[in-house]
Amino acid sequence: MPARLEARYKSLNAKHHHQRGSPATRQQAAAMNRKAVNVAKQAKAHTSTERGVAAQSRKSLAEGNEECFRVEFDGEEAAKKSKGWGPGSPALPKRLARRAADMIKISPTKNPFEAMNKATENRDEYLSTLVAKAHQTSLKMEAARARKLRNELDSGTFFKKWKKNGKKMEKK
């Protein structure tokens, strides 16, 4: 190859193929990417494990054990001792309580299966009306054919349509 073309080839090759590099470089980059993906998976698993442990500890606090108990005082009476903190949850802030109440008011209270059953009944009723209309129409068409045939026979002319070489012809 001439020196000028070889220099041009090398410059273009370096310009456009420098990102890919040699196979060894690409393998190293792939290994680094694999390592990053595995680290991300480990971090995600760790957070989900932490959430599970936190939920379990909340549950054990609510249920209680030998080391976790609650003491309640009812005025002048003796103290009552029971296990755990109890199943109750803290009260919602006023703003969230109002929002929840509004959402409960506007939320549908109907059973969705009732709506599905009603839709099925409506669909069946509609299809039965379509079948009835089709049957009525076919009866009307049959009656019209009978009238037409009777009129043709009364007038003495009878037309029969038949095909000859793919063309429709009428015969008296």
C-alpha positions in Angstrom: 0.0 0.0 0.0 1.3 3.5 -0.7 2.6 5.4 2.3 0.0 8.1 2.0 -2.9 5.5 2.0 -1.3 3.6 4.8 -1.1 6.7 6.9 -4.7 7.5 6.1 -5.8 4.0 7.0 -4.0 4.1 10.3 -5.4 7.5 11.3 -9.0 6.4 10.4 -8.5 3.1 12.1 -7.3 4.8 15.3 -10.1 7.4 15.1 -12.9 4.9 14.8 -11.7 1.7 16.5 -9.9 3.1 19.6 -13.0 2.5 21.7 -13.1 -1.3 21.1 -9.3 -1.8 21.6 -7.7 -5.2 21.6 -9.4 -8.4 22.6 -7.6 -8.4 26.0 -8.8 -4.8 26.7 -12.4 -5.8 25.8 -12.2 -8.8 28.1 -11.0 -6.7 30.9 -13.9 -4.2 30.3 -16.4 -7.1 30.2 -15.0 -8.4 33.5 -15.4 -5.0 35.1 -18.9 -4.7 33.9 -19.7 -8.2 35.2 -18.3 -7.3 38.5 -20.3 -4.0 38.7 -23.5 -6.0 37.9 -22.8 -8.5 40.6 -22.1 -5.8 43.2 -25.4 -4.1 42.3 -27.2 -7.5 42.8 -25.5 -8.0 46.1 -26.6 -4.5 47.2 -30.1 -5.0 46.2 -30.3 -8.4 48.0 -28.8 -6.8 51.1 -31.4 -4.0 51.2 -34.3 -6.6 50.7 -32.8 -8.7 53.5 -32.6 -5.6 55.7 -36.2 -4.9 55.0 -37.2 -8.4 55.9 -35.2 -8.3 59.1 -36.8 -4.9 60.0 -40.3 -6.3 59.4 -39.5 -9.4 61.5 -38.3 -7.3 64.4 -41.5 -5.1 64.2 -43.6 -8.2 64.3 -41.7 -9.6 67.2 -42.1 -6.3 69.1 -45.9 -6.4 68.4 -46.2 -10.0 69.5 -43.7 -9.8 72.4 -41.6 -12.4 74.1 -40.0 -12.9 77.5 -37.8 -9.9 77.1 -40.3 -7.6 75.5 -43.5 -6.7 77.3 -45.9 -3.9 78.1 -47.3 -2.6 81.3 -50.7 -0.7 81.4 -52.1 1.2 84.3 -55.8 1.7 84.5 -56.2 4.5 87.1 -55.9 3.2 90.7 -56.1 -0.5 89.7 -53.2 -2.8 89.6 -51.0 -2.8 86.6 -51.7 -5.2 83.7 -48.7 -6.9 82.1 -49.0 -8.3 78.6 -46.6 -9.4 75.9 -45.3 -7.1 73.2 -46.2 -3.5 72.2 -49.6 -4.6 70.8 -50.9 -4.8 67.3 -52.0 -1.2 67.0 -50.5 1.1 64.5 -49.8 4.8 65.1 -52.5 7.3 64.1 -52.3 9.0 60.7 -51.5 12.7 60.5 -54.7 14.9 60.1 -53.9 15.7 56.4 -53.5 12.0 55.5 -56.5 11.0 57.5 -58.7 13.5 55.6 -57.2 12.3 52.3 -57.9 8.7 53.2 -61.4 9.5 54.2 -62.0 11.3 50.9 -60.6 8.4 48.9 -62.8 5.9 50.8 -65.8 8.1 50.0 -65.1 8.1 46.2 -63.8 4.6 45.9 -66.2 2.1 44.4 -68.0 -0.1 47.0 -69.5 -2.5 44.5 -68.3 -6.0 44.1 -66.5 -6.1 40.7 -67.8 -9.6 40.1 -71.4 -8.3 40.2 -70.5 -5.8 37.4 -69.0 -8.7 35.4 -72.1 -10.8 35.9 -74.3 -7.9 34.9 -72.3 -7.3 31.8 -72.6 -11.0 30.9 -76.4 -10.9 31.3 -76.6 -7.7 29.2 -74.4 -9.3 26.5 -76.6 -12.4 26.4 -79.7 -10.3 26.2 -78.3 -8.3 23.3 -77.2 -11.4 21.4 -80.7 -12.9 21.9 -82.3 -9.8 20.5 -79.9 -10.0 17.5 -80.9 -13.6 16.9 -84.6 -12.8 17.1 -84.2 -9.9 14.6 -82.3 -12.2 12.2 -84.9 -14.8 12.5 -87.7 -12.3 11.9 -85.8 -10.9 8.9 -85.3 -14.4 7.4 -89.1 -15.1 7.9 -89.9 -11.8 6.1 -87.6 -12.7 3.2 -89.1 -16.2 2.9 -92.6 -14.7 2.8 -91.5 -12.2 0.1 -90.1 -15.0 -2.0 -93.3 -17.0 -1.6 -95.4 -13.9 -2.7 -93.1 -13.3 -5.7 -93.3 -16.9 -6.8 -97.1 -16.9 -6.4 -97.4 -13.7 -8.4 -95.2 -15.1 -11.1 -97.2 -18.3 -11.3 -100.5 -16.3 -11.4 -99.3 -14.1 -14.3 -98.1 -17.2 -16.2 -94.5 -16.2 -16.4 -91.8 -17.9 -14.6 -88.2 -16.7 -14.6 -85.4 -19.0 -13.8 -81.9 -17.8 -13.5 -79.2 -20.1 -14.7 -75.6 -19.8 -15.8 -74.1 -20.7 -19.1 -70.4 -20.2 -19.7 -70.2 -18.1 -16.6 -72.9 -15.6 -17.7 -76.2 -15.1 -16.1 -79.2 -15.6 -18.4 -82.9 -15.4 -17.9 -85.4 -17.8 -19.4 -89.1 -17.3 -19.9 
